[in-house]
Amino acid sequence: MTARKREAEAQRAREAEAAAEAGAEYFRNNPEAILVAAWHEAARLYGLNASHQLLAFYLAVRSARLRRDDYQEELRQ
């Protein structure tokens, strides 16, 4: 693997991590937003061609929702 390719992959990883953090922040600010709204927000922020960022943002929101739902379910029991 060339140095240029390694740097490009590292850049994609940094962008995905930043997008995941933005997704978690989006969930904190909009805990009741539906997942489609999260996808639209990711597309607005990153554009439709940045699939690694779109997916990282969306997955962070989905993961936060699942954790919240599991926690709420535990409280009900």
PyMOL commands that set and color helices and strands:
alter all, ss='L'
color gray80, all
select helices_A, chain A and resi 3-29+35-46+51-76
alter helices_A, ss='H'
color red, helices_A
deselect
rebuild
show_as cartoon
